[in-house]
Amino acid sequence: MTKIRVIDFETTGLPEDDVKAICEAGWTDIFDDGSISETRSVLVNPGHPIPPVTQAIHHISDAEVADAITPTQACQQLMSGMEEVICSRLTMLHSRKSSLAALAFHGFAP
């Protein structure tokens, strides 16, 4: 069975910013029979303050992420369940450029 994992990140930076750490990760799975899994999301502590300009966009505050999981833990959760579909798994990113930059910032290679 093919599984497509659709992923969306909220980050602490704009596309032109050097720092784009993850502050929220969300995902859902779509299967080849047309079924869609429950949507999941987690707040992530980016390890630095969220600039006011990006707080205004996604409405996630420093206080909300202060005790949240780490980016590494968030990425582990994102990959959980994908290992069972070795040969037929796909990943879709809502905003590829920003998402890949945020993953690279946290040390995850695409």
C-alpha positions in Angstrom: 0.0 0.0 0.0 1.3 3.4 -0.9 1.4 6.1 1.8 2.0 9.8 1.1 2.9 11.8 4.1 1.9 15.5 3.7 4.0 17.7 6.0 3.7 21.4 6.9 6.1 23.3 9.1 5.7 26.7 10.9 9.1 28.2 11.3 10.7 31.1 13.1 11.9 32.9 10.0 10.8 34.3 6.7 12.2 32.9 3.4 14.9 35.6 3.3 16.0 35.0 6.9 19.2 33.0 7.7 17.5 31.3 10.7 14.4 29.3 10.0 13.9 26.9 13.0 10.8 24.8 13.3 8.3 25.9 15.9 5.4 23.6 14.8 5.1 20.5 12.6 1.9 19.0 11.2 1.3 16.0 9.0 -1.3 13.6 7.7 -1.1 10.5 5.6 -3.0 9.7 2.3 -3.3 6.1 1.2 -3.7 4.7 -2.3 -7.3 3.6 -1.4 -8.2 7.3 -0.9 -8.3 7.2 2.9 -6.7 9.9 4.9 -5.3 9.6 8.4 -6.0 11.9 11.3 -4.0 15.1 11.1 -1.3 15.4 13.8 0.6 18.4 14.9 3.2 19.2 17.6 4.6 22.4 18.9 8.4 22.6 18.8 10.9 24.6 20.9 13.1 26.2 18.2 15.8 27.0 20.7 15.7 30.7 20.2 13.0 33.5 20.4 10.4 33.6 17.6 10.6 37.1 16.0 7.4 39.2 16.3 6.9 39.3 12.5 6.6 35.5 12.3 4.5 35.4 15.5 2.1 37.7 13.7 1.9 35.2 10.8 1.4 31.9 12.6 0.3 33.1 16.0 2.7 30.9 17.9 4.4 32.6 20.9 7.6 31.9 22.8 5.5 31.0 25.8 3.7 28.3 23.9 6.9 26.6 22.7 8.9 27.1 25.9 8.2 23.5 27.2 7.7 21.9 23.8 9.6 19.0 22.2 12.9 19.6 20.4 13.3 19.7 16.6 15.0 16.3 16.7 12.0 14.8 18.6 9.6 16.4 16.1 11.5 14.9 13.2 11.5 11.5 14.8 7.7 11.8 15.3 7.3 12.8 11.6 9.3 9.7 10.4 7.5 7.3 12.8 5.3 5.0 10.8 7.2 5.6 7.6 9.7 2.7 8.1 7.0 0.1 7.5 6.4 1.2 3.9 10.0 0.9 2.7 9.5 0.8 -1.1 6.3 2.8 -1.6 6.5 5.9 0.6 6.4 9.5 -0.5 6.7 12.7 1.4 5.1 16.0 0.4 6.1 19.3 1.8 3.7 22.3 1.9 6.4 24.8 1.2 9.4 22.8 0.0 12.1 25.6 0.1 11.2 26.8 3.6 10.7 23.3 4.9 14.0 22.0 3.6 15.8 25.1 5.0 14.3 24.5 8.4 15.2 20.8 8.3 18.8 21.6 7.2 19.1 24.2 10.1 18.3 21.4 12.5 20.9 19.1 10.9 18.5 16.8 8.9 19.6 16.3 5.3 16.7 16.0 2.7 
